[in-house]
Amino acid sequence: MGHFNSRRDSLGCDAMCLGSMTSARSTLSLLGATLVGKLSDSKSIEGRIGGARKFCLMLGILASALEVLIAWQANSIAAMWVSLIPSALLNQNFTVLKALFGDYQHHSNDDDSAESAKQAGRVGKLGMAAGLAFMIGPLASSILLTTYNRAALFAGFCLASAFLFILLLPQPPTRQEEEEKSSKPTETKPQSNSIWYSRIVPDFVPAARTPPAIFIMTVRVCMSLAFHIFQTIWTVALRERFHFGPTEYGQYFGFIGFSFAMSQGFLAKFFIQKFGSTIQGRGRLLLLCSLILGGGRLFVYQTTNLAIVYPTFGAIITALGVVNTIFTADTSKIASPHELGGLFGVLASVESLAGIIGPVLGGAFSKIHPEHGPMLAVLILYGFVFASVFLGYERIVGRRAAPDAKKNT
């Protein structure tokens, strides 16, 4: 990441160029997440190349390899633009891995409340892996891989290793095997006859049109919008209030990555198993986390002491890890295994859409007031999240979970 950014800066990529690249990547990801997620559910390639999930994971690795290769040889901004296309469009591996993890959990047939809490904790380890990589990658690049060529070659080695591990992944049961275990095929159908539900999401992912999926998408979009709006003022605060330079940014992002890894791998699991063994308990955890996410950002933006920033963000990231883990586990129960990839893809797509709209909204609100405008929007969004969870989580998401648990008892 560090060397890529330095190469891009050396080629004359200014703020407008950087913003355009960010928007382009989000736009491509918006399209790719849904398409690749749905492809990972495809029955036509099930049983080939280790299954549709593995095929999509391999496709993502090859896309990333192509990005590294093009960026490695890039001598112009145009070439850097071309390099981001394959990975942004086709590397949706985190989404596909969550679907594959859901396949493994679905096959275990453990759907009671206590086991659901344990599964939520296991899902968090995927986030922990991502957080550790976000922490270790930039640090290793700045300390050990001091040239762009070395970083690119080591990135290629990491991608080759990932490809090998994909080949070693166990294959979950095929759709035919799953259907033979039950009296009839497990086809997810929309639970609402509302025209609004049928128009807002694609027809080719039926599970994404169910009320629980719409609820989770709505909450996740609001949280993502709040994050991107807040970043428009927080980035300026880091530079002007705390005078961040390359070293400070490295420490800051290293702390963010470490905190996210600990949250997803250990803390989220502990809190969910301790306080979220029932749907009511998970609802209360979500309410508390929404308060921490909104109130923490308000508090951290008011401080001028960097010693307060880090522990406050530690609490914010822990709350985010709990929310991500709960919603990922809930999403795994909304759809049958052959629709999980498409559902996770739609969820990733709507969050990418928020990544496109959020910075624009942040800039618009800053025209009203450079600080209070965006901050007020952030608080309103988290207030909406709190109200939605309070009024609808148990009723909408819990209603879907209960019949599945009863059926598998």
ROTI-318274 format. One record per residue (C-alpha): residue number from 1; residue in one letter; x, y, z. Coordinates in steps of 0.05 Angstrom, whole numbers, always signed. Layout:
% residues N
<r pos="NUM" code="a" c1="X" c2="Y" c3="Z"/>
...
This chain:
% residues 409
<r pos="1" code="m" c1="+0" c2="+0" c3="+0"/>
<r pos="2" code="g" c1="+54" c2="+49" c3="+19"/>
<r pos="3" code="h" c1="+96" c2="+38" c3="-43"/>
<r pos="4" code="f" c1="+35" c2="+39" c3="-88"/>
<r pos="5" code="n" c1="+14" c2="+107" c3="-59"/>
<r pos="6" code="s" c1="+84" c2="+134" c3="-67"/>
<r pos="7" code="r" c1="+88" c2="+111" c3="-139"/>
<r pos="8" code="r" c1="+21" c2="+144" c3="-153"/>
<r pos="9" code="d" c1="+44" c2="+209" c3="-120"/>
<r pos="10" code="s" c1="+109" c2="+209" c3="-159"/>
<r pos="11" code="l" c1="+69" c2="+204" c3="-224"/>
<r pos="12" code="g" c1="+31" c2="+268" c3="-206"/>
<r pos="13" code="c" c1="-35" c2="+241" c3="-180"/>
<r pos="14" code="d" c1="-66" c2="+301" c3="-144"/>
<r pos="15" code="a" c1="-125" c2="+304" c3="-96"/>
<r pos="16" code="m" c1="-176" c2="+303" c3="-153"/>
<r pos="17" code="c" c1="-141" c2="+243" c3="-185"/>
<r pos="18" code="l" c1="-140" c2="+206" c3="-118"/>
<r pos="19" code="g" c1="-214" c2="+221" c3="-105"/>
<r pos="20" code="s" c1="-232" c2="+198" c3="-175"/>
<r pos="21" code="m" c1="-194" c2="+132" c3="-165"/>
<r pos="22" code="t" c1="-228" c2="+120" c3="-99"/>
<r pos="23" code="s" c1="-297" c2="+132" c3="-129"/>
<r pos="24" code="a" c1="-280" c2="+89" c3="-189"/>
<r pos="25" code="r" c1="-258" c2="+31" c3="-144"/>
<r pos="26" code="s" c1="-322" c2="+37" c3="-103"/>
<r pos="27" code="t" c1="-364" c2="+38" c3="-167"/>
<r pos="28" code="l" c1="-330" c2="-24" c3="-196"/>
<r pos="29" code="s" c1="-336" c2="-59" c3="-129"/>
<r pos="30" code="l" c1="-410" c2="-41" c3="-127"/>
<r pos="31" code="l" c1="-419" c2="-80" c3="-192"/>
<r pos="32" code="g" c1="-369" c2="-135" c3="-179"/>
<r pos="33" code="a" c1="-392" c2="-154" c3="-108"/>
<r pos="34" code="t" c1="-461" c2="-173" c3="-132"/>
<r pos="35" code="l" c1="-439" c2="-209" c3="-195"/>
<r pos="36" code="v" c1="-382" c2="-248" c3="-163"/>
<r pos="37" code="g" c1="-425" c2="-264" c3="-103"/>
<r pos="38" code="k" c1="-479" c2="-292" c3="-147"/>
<r pos="39" code="l" c1="-428" c2="-329" c3="-189"/>
<r pos="40" code="s" c1="-403" c2="-363" c3="-126"/>
<r pos="41" code="d" c1="-473" c2="-392" c3="-118"/>
<r pos="42" code="s" c1="-474" c2="-418" c3="-189"/>
<r pos="43" code="k" c1="-497" c2="-490" c3="-197"/>
<r pos="44" code="s" c1="-466" c2="-496" c3="-267"/>
<r pos="45" code="i" c1="-395" c2="-496" c3="-240"/>
<r pos="46" code="e" c1="-410" c2="-533" c3="-176"/>
<r pos="47" code="g" c1="-365" c2="-594" c3="-173"/>
<r pos="48" code="r" c1="-315" c2="-564" c3="-221"/>
<r pos="49" code="i" c1="-248" c2="-534" c3="-199"/>
<r pos="50" code="g" c1="-268" c2="-550" c3="-128"/>
<r pos="51" code="g" c1="-335" c2="-514" c3="-132"/>
<r pos="52" code="a" c1="-362" c2="-445" c3="-148"/>
<r pos="53" code="r" c1="-336" c2="-413" c3="-84"/>
<r pos="54" code="k" c1="-264" c2="-436" c3="-97"/>
<r pos="55" code="f" c1="-269" c2="-415" c3="-170"/>
<r pos="56" code="c" c1="-288" c2="-344" c3="-149"/>
<r pos="57" code="l" c1="-232" c2="-342" c3="-97"/>
<r pos="58" code="m" c1="-182" c2="-363" c3="-150"/>
<r pos="59" code="l" c1="-210" c2="-310" c3="-197"/>
<r pos="60" code="g" c1="-200" c2="-257" c3="-143"/>
<r pos="61" code="i" c1="-128" c2="-278" c3="-132"/>
<r pos="62" code="l" c1="-113" c2="-276" c3="-206"/>
<r pos="63" code="a" c1="-145" c2="-207" c3="-211"/>
<r pos="64" code="s" c1="-101" c2="-182" c3="-154"/>
<r pos="65" code="a" c1="-40" c2="-212" c3="-187"/>
<r pos="66" code="l" c1="-57" c2="-175" c3="-251"/>
<r pos="67" code="e" c1="-65" c2="-110" c3="-212"/>
<r pos="68" code="v" c1="+4" c2="-119" c3="-180"/>
<r pos="69" code="l" c1="+36" c2="-135" c3="-247"/>
<r pos="70" code="i" c1="+6" c2="-75" c3="-283"/>
<r pos="71" code="a" c1="+21" c2="-27" c3="-225"/>
<r pos="72" code="w" c1="+92" c2="-55" c3="-221"/>
<r pos="73" code="q" c1="+105" c2="-35" c3="-294"/>
<r pos="74" code="a" c1="+64" c2="+28" c3="-292"/>
<r pos="75" code="n" c1="+99" c2="+91" c3="-316"/>
<r pos="76" code="s" c1="+37" c2="+136" c3="-323"/>
<r pos="77" code="i" c1="-27" c2="+154" c3="-286"/>
<r pos="78" code="a" c1="-66" c2="+120" c3="-342"/>
<r pos="79" code="a" c1="-31" c2="+54" c3="-327"/>
<r pos="80" code="m" c1="-46" c2="+62" c3="-253"/>
<r pos="81" code="w" c1="-119" c2="+72" c3="-271"/>
<r pos="82" code="v" c1="-119" c2="+8" c3="-312"/>
<r pos="83" code="s" c1="-86" c2="-31" c3="-255"/>
<r pos="84" code="l" c1="-143" c2="-19" c3="-206"/>
<r pos="85" code="i" c1="-197" c2="-46" c3="-253"/>
<r pos="86" code="p" c1="-187" c2="-122" c3="-248"/>
<r pos="87" code="s" c1="-180" c2="-125" c3="-172"/>
<r pos="88" code="a" c1="-236" c2="-76" c3="-157"/>
<r pos="89" code="l" c1="-283" c2="-114" c3="-202"/>
<r pos="90" code="l" c1="-265" c2="-187" c3="-190"/>
<r pos="91" code="n" c1="-230" c2="-192" c3="-123"/>
<r pos="92" code="q" c1="-289" c2="-200" c3="-76"/>
<r pos="93" code="n" c1="-254" c2="-254" c3="-36"/>
<r pos="94" code="f" c1="-275" c2="-230" c3="+33"/>
<r pos="95" code="t" c1="-348" c2="-232" c3="+11"/>
<r pos="96" code="v" c1="-340" c2="-302" c3="-19"/>
<r pos="97" code="l" c1="-302" c2="-327" c3="+43"/>
<r pos="98" code="k" c1="-360" c2="-305" c3="+87"/>
<r pos="99" code="a" c1="-407" c2="-344" c3="+43"/>
<r pos="100" code="l" c1="-361" c2="-405" c3="+45"/>
<r pos="101" code="f" c1="-356" c2="-399" c3="+120"/>
<r pos="102" code="g" c1="-432" c2="-398" c3="+121"/>
<r pos="103" code="d" c1="-433" c2="-462" c3="+81"/>
<r pos="104" code="y" c1="-389" c2="-497" c3="+133"/>
<r pos="105" code="q" c1="-433" c2="-472" c3="+190"/>
<r pos="106" code="h" c1="-498" c2="-490" c3="+155"/>
<r pos="107" code="h" c1="-473" c2="-561" c3="+145"/>
<r pos="108" code="s" c1="-461" c2="-567" c3="+220"/>
<r pos="109" code="n" c1="-536" c2="-559" c3="+233"/>
<r pos="110" code="d" c1="-525" c2="-524" c3="+299"/>
<r pos="111" code="d" c1="-576" c2="-469" c3="+303"/>
<r pos="112" code="d" c1="-594" c2="-463" c3="+376"/>
<r pos="113" code="s" c1="-583" c2="-397" c3="+410"/>
<r pos="114" code="a" c1="-520" c2="-416" c3="+448"/>
<r pos="115" code="e" c1="-488" c2="-446" c3="+386"/>
<r pos="116" code="s" c1="-508" c2="-384" c3="+346"/>
<r pos="117" code="a" c1="-467" c2="-342" c3="+393"/>
<r pos="118" code="k" c1="-407" c2="-388" c3="+384"/>
<r pos="119" code="q" c1="-415" c2="-385" c3="+309"/>
<r pos="120" code="a" c1="-416" c2="-310" c3="+311"/>
<r pos="121" code="g" c1="-349" c2="-312" c3="+348"/>
<r pos="122" code="r" c1="-320" c2="-359" c3="+296"/>
<r pos="123" code="v" c1="-341" c2="-313" c3="+240"/>
<r pos="124" code="g" c1="-303" c2="-257" c3="+275"/>
<r pos="125" code="k" c1="-237" c2="-293" c3="+261"/>
<r pos="126" code="l" c1="-245" c2="-275" c3="+187"/>
<r pos="127" code="g" c1="-245" c2="-202" c3="+207"/>
<r pos="128" code="m" c1="-187" c2="-214" c3="+253"/>
<r pos="129" code="a" c1="-146" c2="-241" c3="+195"/>
<r pos="130" code="a" c1="-163" c2="-180" c3="+154"/>
<r pos="131" code="g" c1="-144" c2="-134" c3="+212"/>
<r pos="132" code="l" c1="-77" c2="-168" c3="+223"/>
<r pos="133" code="a" c1="-61" c2="-163" c3="+149"/>
<r pos="134" code="f" c1="-79" c2="-89" c3="+150"/>
<r pos="135" code="m" c1="-31" c2="-80" c3="+208"/>
<r pos="136" code="i" c1="+27" c2="-125" c3="+186"/>
<r pos="137" code="g" c1="+27" c2="-110" c3="+112"/>
<r pos="138" code="p" c1="+43" c2="-35" c3="+113"/>
<r pos="139" code="l" c1="+92" c2="-44" c3="+171"/>
<r pos="140" code="a" c1="+130" c2="-100" c3="+136"/>
<r pos="141" code="s" c1="+131" c2="-59" c3="+72"/>
<r pos="142" code="s" c1="+161" c2="+2" c3="+106"/>
<r pos="143" code="i" c1="+212" c2="-35" c3="+149"/>
<r pos="144" code="l" c1="+234" c2="-96" c3="+108"/>
<r pos="145" code="l" c1="+213" c2="-83" c3="+36"/>
<r pos="146" code="t" c1="+245" c2="-16" c3="+23"/>
<r pos="147" code="t" c1="+236" c2="-13" c3="-53"/>
<r pos="148" code="y" c1="+176" c2="-18" c3="-98"/>
<r pos="149" code="n" c1="+204" c2="-78" c3="-135"/>
<r pos="150" code="r" c1="+214" c2="-118" c3="-71"/>
<r pos="151" code="a" c1="+144" c2="-101" c3="-47"/>
<r pos="152" code="a" c1="+114" c2="-123" c3="-114"/>
<r pos="153" code="l" c1="+153" c2="-188" c3="-114"/>
<r pos="154" code="f" c1="+133" c2="-204" c3="-42"/>
<r pos="155" code="a" c1="+60" c2="-187" c3="-58"/>
<r pos="156" code="g" c1="+64" c2="-238" c3="-115"/>
<r pos="157" code="f" c1="+91" c2="-290" c3="-66"/>
<r pos="158" code="c" c1="+34" c2="-276" c3="-17"/>
<r pos="159" code="l" c1="-17" c2="-283" c3="-73"/>
<r pos="160" code="a" c1="+14" c2="-349" c3="-95"/>
<r pos="161" code="s" c1="+10" c2="-374" c3="-23"/>
<r pos="162" code="a" c1="-63" c2="-353" c3="-18"/>
<r pos="163" code="f" c1="-77" c2="-391" c3="-83"/>
<r pos="164" code="l" c1="-46" c2="-453" c3="-53"/>
<r pos="165" code="f" c1="-88" c2="-447" c3="+10"/>
<r pos="166" code="i" c1="-151" c2="-440" c3="-31"/>
<r pos="167" code="l" c1="-135" c2="-506" c3="-65"/>
<r pos="168" code="l" c1="-129" c2="-538" c3="+4"/>
<r pos="169" code="l" c1="-196" c2="-512" c3="+29"/>
<r pos="170" code="p" c1="-246" c2="-569" c3="+44"/>
<r pos="171" code="q" c1="-305" c2="-572" c3="-3"/>
<r pos="172" code="p" c1="-373" c2="-561" c3="+30"/>
<r pos="173" code="p" c1="-431" c2="-606" c3="+10"/>
<r pos="174" code="t" c1="-460" c2="-593" c3="-59"/>
<r pos="175" code="r" c1="-530" c2="-567" c3="-67"/>
<r pos="176" code="q" c1="-554" c2="-636" c3="-88"/>
<r pos="177" code="e" c1="-526" c2="-666" c3="-25"/>
<r pos="178" code="e" c1="-559" c2="-613" c3="+18"/>
<r pos="179" code="e" c1="-626" c2="-624" c3="-16"/>
<r pos="180" code="e" c1="-620" c2="-700" c3="-6"/>
<r pos="181" code="k" c1="-614" c2="-688" c3="+69"/>
<r pos="182" code="s" c1="-682" c2="-653" c3="+72"/>
<r pos="183" code="s" c1="-750" c2="-673" c3="+47"/>
<r pos="184" code="k" c1="-752" c2="-616" c3="-3"/>
<r pos="185" code="p" c1="-703" c2="-566" c3="-33"/>
<r pos="186" code="t" c1="-686" c2="-507" c3="+12"/>
<r pos="187" code="e" c1="-707" c2="-450" c3="-33"/>
<r pos="188" code="t" c1="-708" c2="-381" c3="-1"/>
<r pos="189" code="k" c1="-769" c2="-340" c3="-21"/>
<r pos="190" code="p" c1="-784" c2="-269" c3="-4"/>
<r pos="191" code="q" c1="-826" c2="-263" c3="+59"/>
<r pos="192" code="s" c1="-860" c2="-197" c3="+39"/>
<r pos="193" code="n" c1="-909" c2="-182" c3="-16"/>
<r pos="194" code="s" c1="-891" c2="-108" c3="-12"/>
<r pos="195" code="i" c1="-876" c2="-76" c3="-80"/>
<r pos="196" code="w" c1="-822" c2="-35" c3="-44"/>
<r pos="197" code="y" c1="-783" c2="-98" c3="-26"/>
<r pos="198" code="s" c1="-787" c2="-126" c3="-97"/>
<r pos="199" code="r" c1="-762" c2="-63" c3="-130"/>
<r pos="200" code="i" c1="-705" c2="-43" c3="-84"/>
<r pos="201" code="v" c1="-661" c2="-105" c3="-94"/>
<r pos="202" code="p" c1="-646" c2="-152" c3="-153"/>
<r pos="203" code="d" c1="-693" c2="-209" c3="-170"/>
<r pos="204" code="f" c1="-636" c2="-258" c3="-180"/>
<r pos="205" code="v" c1="-620" c2="-258" c3="-106"/>
<r pos="206" code="p" c1="-687" c2="-277" c3="-74"/>
<r pos="207" code="a" c1="-657" c2="-279" c3="-4"/>
<r pos="208" code="a" c1="-638" c2="-205" c3="-10"/>
<r pos="209" code="r" c1="-712" c2="-187" c3="-17"/>
<r pos="210" code="t" c1="-732" c2="-215" c3="+51"/>
<r pos="211" code="p" c1="-747" c2="-167" c3="+108"/>
<r pos="212" code="p" c1="-687" c2="-189" c3="+150"/>
<r pos="213" code="a" c1="-639" c2="-177" c3="+92"/>
<r pos="214" code="i" c1="-670" c2="-108" c3="+78"/>
<r pos="215" code="f" c1="-665" c2="-91" c3="+152"/>
<r pos="216" code="i" c1="-591" c2="-110" c3="+156"/>
<r pos="217" code="m" c1="-576" c2="-74" c3="+90"/>
<r pos="218" code="t" c1="-610" c2="-10" c3="+115"/>
<r pos="219" code="v" c1="-572" c2="-10" c3="+180"/>
<r pos="220" code="r" c1="-505" c2="-25" c3="+147"/>
<r pos="221" code="v" c1="-515" c2="+30" c3="+95"/>
<r pos="222" code="c" c1="-530" c2="+81" c3="+149"/>
<r pos="223" code="m" c1="-467" c2="+60" c3="+188"/>
<r pos="224" code="s" c1="-425" c2="+63" c3="+125"/>
<r pos="225" code="l" c1="-452" c2="+132" c3="+106"/>
<r pos="226" code="a" c1="-437" c2="+157" c3="+177"/>
<r pos="227" code="f" c1="-365" c2="+130" c3="+172"/>
<r pos="228" code="h" c1="-351" c2="+163" c3="+105"/>
<r pos="229" code="i" c1="-383" c2="+229" c3="+125"/>
<r pos="230" code="f" c1="-342" c2="+230" c3="+189"/>
<r pos="231" code="q" c1="-278" c2="+216" c3="+150"/>
<r pos="232" code="t" c1="-286" c2="+282" c3="+112"/>
<r pos="233" code="i" c1="-274" c2="+321" c3="+176"/>
<r pos="234" code="w" c1="-231" c2="+272" c3="+214"/>
<r pos="235" code="t" c1="-177" c2="+268" c3="+160"/>
<r pos="236" code="v" c1="-171" c2="+344" c3="+165"/>
<r pos="237" code="a" c1="-168" c2="+341" c3="+241"/>
<r pos="238" code="l" c1="-111" c2="+290" c3="+239"/>
<r pos="239" code="r" c1="-71" c2="+335" c3="+193"/>
<r pos="240" code="e" c1="-85" c2="+403" c3="+223"/>
<r pos="241" code="r" c1="-100" c2="+390" c3="+296"/>
<r pos="242" code="f" c1="-51" c2="+333" c3="+310"/>
<r pos="243" code="h" c1="-1" c2="+349" c3="+254"/>
<r pos="244" code="f" c1="+2" c2="+277" c3="+228"/>
<r pos="245" code="g" c1="+59" c2="+258" c3="+182"/>
<r pos="246" code="p" c1="+81" c2="+192" c3="+151"/>
<r pos="247" code="t" c1="+105" c2="+163" c3="+217"/>
<r pos="248" code="e" c1="+43" c2="+183" c3="+255"/>
<r pos="249" code="y" c1="-2" c2="+156" c3="+201"/>
<r pos="250" code="g" c1="+35" c2="+90" c3="+202"/>
<r pos="251" code="q" c1="+26" c2="+85" c3="+277"/>
<r pos="252" code="y" c1="-47" c2="+105" c3="+272"/>
<r pos="253" code="f" c1="-65" c2="+54" c3="+218"/>
<r pos="254" code="g" c1="-24" c2="+1" c3="+253"/>
<r pos="255" code="f" c1="-64" c2="+13" c3="+316"/>
<r pos="256" code="i" c1="-130" c2="+11" c3="+276"/>
<r pos="257" code="g" c1="-110" c2="-56" c3="+244"/>
<r pos="258" code="f" c1="-88" c2="-86" c3="+311"/>
<r pos="259" code="s" c1="-151" c2="-63" c3="+346"/>
<r pos="260" code="f" c1="-196" c2="-90" c3="+291"/>
<r pos="261" code="a" c1="-160" c2="-157" c3="+293"/>
<r pos="262" code="m" c1="-168" c2="-162" c3="+368"/>
<r pos="263" code="s" c1="-240" c2="-140" c3="+365"/>
<r pos="264" code="q" c1="-260" c2="-190" c3="+311"/>
<r pos="265" code="g" c1="-218" c2="-247" c3="+337"/>
<r pos="266" code="f" c1="-227" c2="-244" c3="+412"/>
<r pos="267" code="l" c1="-267" c2="-186" c3="+442"/>
<r pos="268" code="a" c1="-329" c2="-193" c3="+397"/>
<r pos="269" code="k" c1="-331" c2="-268" c3="+410"/>
<r pos="270" code="f" c1="-326" c2="-256" c3="+485"/>
<r pos="271" code="f" c1="-381" c2="-204" c3="+488"/>
<r pos="272" code="i" c1="-428" c2="-243" c3="+443"/>
<r pos="273" code="q" c1="-419" c2="-308" c3="+481"/>
<r pos="274" code="k" c1="-425" c2="-272" c3="+548"/>
<r pos="275" code="f" c1="-483" c2="-226" c3="+532"/>
<r pos="276" code="g" c1="-511" c2="-246" c3="+464"/>
<r pos="277" code="s" c1="-531" c2="-319" c3="+471"/>
<r pos="278" code="t" c1="-603" c2="-299" c3="+455"/>
<r pos="279" code="i" c1="-634" c2="-254" c3="+402"/>
<r pos="280" code="q" c1="-653" c2="-206" c3="+457"/>
<r pos="281" code="g" c1="-582" c2="-204" c3="+483"/>
<r pos="282" code="r" c1="-554" c2="-191" c3="+414"/>
<r pos="283" code="g" c1="-605" c2="-135" c3="+405"/>
<r pos="284" code="r" c1="-581" c2="-102" c3="+469"/>
<r pos="285" code="l" c1="-509" c2="-108" c3="+446"/>
<r pos="286" code="l" c1="-526" c2="-75" c3="+380"/>
<r pos="287" code="l" c1="-560" c2="-17" c3="+417"/>
<r pos="288" code="l" c1="-499" c2="-7" c3="+462"/>
<r pos="289" code="c" c1="-452" c2="-10" c3="+402"/>
<r pos="290" code="s" c1="-492" c2="+42" c3="+363"/>
<r pos="291" code="l" c1="-486" c2="+89" c3="+422"/>
<r pos="292" code="i" c1="-411" c2="+77" c3="+426"/>
<r pos="293" code="l" c1="-402" c2="+87" c3="+351"/>
<r pos="294" code="g" c1="-439" c2="+153" c3="+350"/>
<r pos="295" code="g" c1="-420" c2="+180" c3="+418"/>
<r pos="296" code="g" c1="-347" c2="+158" c3="+410"/>
<r pos="297" code="r" c1="-339" c2="+197" c3="+346"/>
<r pos="298" code="l" c1="-370" c2="+259" c3="+376"/>
<r pos="299" code="f" c1="-324" c2="+253" c3="+436"/>
<r pos="300" code="v" c1="-260" c2="+239" c3="+397"/>
<r pos="301" code="y" c1="-273" c2="+297" c3="+350"/>
<r pos="302" code="q" c1="-277" c2="+346" c3="+409"/>
<r pos="303" code="t" c1="-211" c2="+326" c3="+441"/>
<r pos="304" code="t" c1="-144" c2="+357" c3="+428"/>
<r pos="305" code="n" c1="-106" c2="+304" c3="+466"/>
<r pos="306" code="l" c1="-78" c2="+248" c3="+424"/>
<r pos="307" code="a" c1="-73" c2="+203" c3="+485"/>
<r pos="308" code="i" c1="-150" c2="+203" c3="+487"/>
<r pos="309" code="v" c1="-157" c2="+190" c3="+413"/>
<r pos="310" code="y" c1="-127" c2="+120" c3="+414"/>
<r pos="311" code="p" c1="-168" c2="+88" c3="+471"/>
<r pos="312" code="t" c1="-231" c2="+121" c3="+444"/>
<r pos="313" code="f" c1="-220" c2="+91" c3="+376"/>
<r pos="314" code="g" c1="-204" c2="+25" c3="+410"/>
<r pos="315" code="a" c1="-275" c2="+26" c3="+439"/>
<r pos="316" code="i" c1="-305" c2="+47" c3="+372"/>
<r pos="317" code="i" c1="-269" c2="-8" c3="+335"/>
<r pos="318" code="t" c1="-290" c2="-60" c3="+387"/>
<r pos="319" code="a" c1="-362" c2="-38" c3="+379"/>
<r pos="320" code="l" c1="-356" c2="-42" c3="+303"/>
<r pos="321" code="g" c1="-327" c2="-112" c3="+309"/>
<r pos="322" code="v" c1="-386" c2="-135" c3="+351"/>
<r pos="323" code="v" c1="-435" c2="-106" c3="+301"/>
<r pos="324" code="n" c1="-400" c2="-138" c3="+242"/>
<r pos="325" code="t" c1="-396" c2="-205" c3="+275"/>
<r pos="326" code="i" c1="-470" c2="-206" c3="+295"/>
<r pos="327" code="f" c1="-494" c2="-184" c3="+227"/>
<r pos="328" code="t" c1="-449" c2="-233" c3="+190"/>
<r pos="329" code="a" c1="-476" c2="-290" c3="+232"/>
<r pos="330" code="d" c1="-548" c2="-266" c3="+222"/>
<r pos="331" code="t" c1="-538" c2="-260" c3="+147"/>
<r pos="332" code="s" c1="-513" c2="-332" c3="+144"/>
<r pos="333" code="k" c1="-580" c2="-354" c3="+172"/>
<r pos="334" code="i" c1="-624" c2="-313" c3="+125"/>
<r pos="335" code="a" c1="-607" c2="-351" c3="+61"/>
<r pos="336" code="s" c1="-598" c2="-423" c3="+41"/>
<r pos="337" code="p" c1="-526" c2="-443" c3="+24"/>
<r pos="338" code="h" c1="-535" c2="-435" c3="-51"/>
<r pos="339" code="e" c1="-557" c2="-362" c3="-42"/>
<r pos="340" code="l" c1="-506" c2="-339" c3="+10"/>
<r pos="341" code="g" c1="-455" c2="-314" c3="-40"/>
<r pos="342" code="g" c1="-506" c2="-271" c3="-76"/>
<r pos="343" code="l" c1="-533" c2="-244" c3="-11"/>
<r pos="344" code="f" c1="-465" c2="-225" c3="+16"/>
<r pos="345" code="g" c1="-450" c2="-194" c3="-52"/>
<r pos="346" code="v" c1="-511" c2="-150" c3="-49"/>
<r pos="347" code="l" c1="-493" c2="-128" c3="+21"/>
<r pos="348" code="a" c1="-423" c2="-110" c3="-1"/>
<r pos="349" code="s" c1="-451" c2="-73" c3="-61"/>
<r pos="350" code="v" c1="-496" c2="-28" c3="-21"/>
<r pos="351" code="e" c1="-439" c2="-12" c3="+26"/>
<r pos="352" code="s" c1="-397" c2="+6" c3="-35"/>
<r pos="353" code="l" c1="-453" c2="+52" c3="-57"/>
<r pos="354" code="a" c1="-449" c2="+86" c3="+11"/>
<r pos="355" code="g" c1="-374" c2="+94" c3="-1"/>
<r pos="356" code="i" c1="-390" c2="+133" c3="-65"/>
<r pos="357" code="i" c1="-445" c2="+176" c3="-35"/>
<r pos="358" code="g" c1="-416" c2="+187" c3="+35"/>
<r pos="359" code="p" c1="-357" c2="+233" c3="+17"/>
<r pos="360" code="v" c1="-402" c2="+274" c3="-29"/>
<r pos="361" code="l" c1="-453" c2="+283" c3="+28"/>
<r pos="362" code="g" c1="-397" c2="+301" c3="+76"/>
<r pos="363" code="g" c1="-373" c2="+355" c3="+29"/>
<r pos="364" code="a" c1="-444" c2="+381" c3="+21"/>
<r pos="365" code="f" c1="-457" c2="+384" c3="+96"/>
<r pos="366" code="s" c1="-390" c2="+419" c3="+106"/>
<r pos="367" code="k" c1="-417" c2="+476" c3="+63"/>
<r pos="368" code="i" c1="-470" c2="+487" c3="+116"/>
<r pos="369" code="h" c1="-418" c2="+486" c3="+171"/>
<r pos="370" code="p" c1="-347" c2="+459" c3="+162"/>
<r pos="371" code="e" c1="-350" c2="+418" c3="+227"/>
<r pos="372" code="h" c1="-420" c2="+417" c3="+256"/>
<r pos="373" code="g" c1="-455" c2="+400" c3="+191"/>
<r pos="374" code="p" c1="-421" c2="+333" c3="+178"/>
<r pos="375" code="m" c1="-419" c2="+316" c3="+253"/>
<r pos="376" code="l" c1="-494" c2="+328" c3="+260"/>
<r pos="377" code="a" c1="-507" c2="+283" c3="+200"/>
<r pos="378" code="v" c1="-464" c2="+228" c3="+232"/>
<r pos="379" code="l" c1="-504" c2="+232" c3="+297"/>
<r pos="380" code="i" c1="-571" c2="+231" c3="+261"/>
<r pos="381" code="l" c1="-550" c2="+168" c3="+222"/>
<r pos="382" code="y" c1="-528" c2="+132" c3="+285"/>
<r pos="383" code="g" c1="-592" c2="+155" c3="+319"/>
<r pos="384" code="f" c1="-631" c2="+122" c3="+262"/>
<r pos="385" code="v" c1="-590" c2="+59" c3="+271"/>
<r pos="386" code="f" c1="-606" c2="+58" c3="+346"/>
<r pos="387" code="a" c1="-681" c2="+68" c3="+333"/>
<r pos="388" code="s" c1="-682" c2="+15" c3="+279"/>
<r pos="389" code="v" c1="-649" c2="-37" c3="+323"/>
<r pos="390" code="f" c1="-693" c2="-19" c3="+382"/>
<r pos="391" code="l" c1="-757" c2="-24" c3="+342"/>
<r pos="392" code="g" c1="-742" c2="-77" c3="+291"/>
<r pos="393" code="y" c1="-683" c2="-124" c3="+304"/>
<r pos="394" code="e" c1="-718" c2="-175" c3="+348"/>
<r pos="395" code="r" c1="-783" c2="-171" c3="+309"/>
<r pos="396" code="i" c1="-753" c2="-175" c3="+239"/>
<r pos="397" code="v" c1="-687" c2="-213" c3="+244"/>
<r pos="398" code="g" c1="-709" c2="-255" c3="+305"/>
<r pos="399" code="r" c1="-773" c2="-277" c3="+270"/>
<r pos="400" code="r" c1="-732" c2="-308" c3="+214"/>
<r pos="401" code="a" c1="-682" c2="-342" c3="+261"/>
<r pos="402" code="a" c1="-734" c2="-375" c3="+305"/>
<r pos="403" code="p" c1="-766" c2="-421" c3="+253"/>
<r pos="404" code="d" c1="-698" c2="-444" c3="+229"/>
<r pos="405" code="a" c1="-677" c2="-462" c3="+299"/>
<r pos="406" code="k" c1="-741" c2="-499" c3="+312"/>
<r pos="407" code="k" c1="-737" c2="-536" c3="+247"/>
<r pos="408" code="n" c1="-667" c2="-562" c3="+262"/>
<r pos="409" code="t" c1="-680" c2="-581" c3="+334"/>
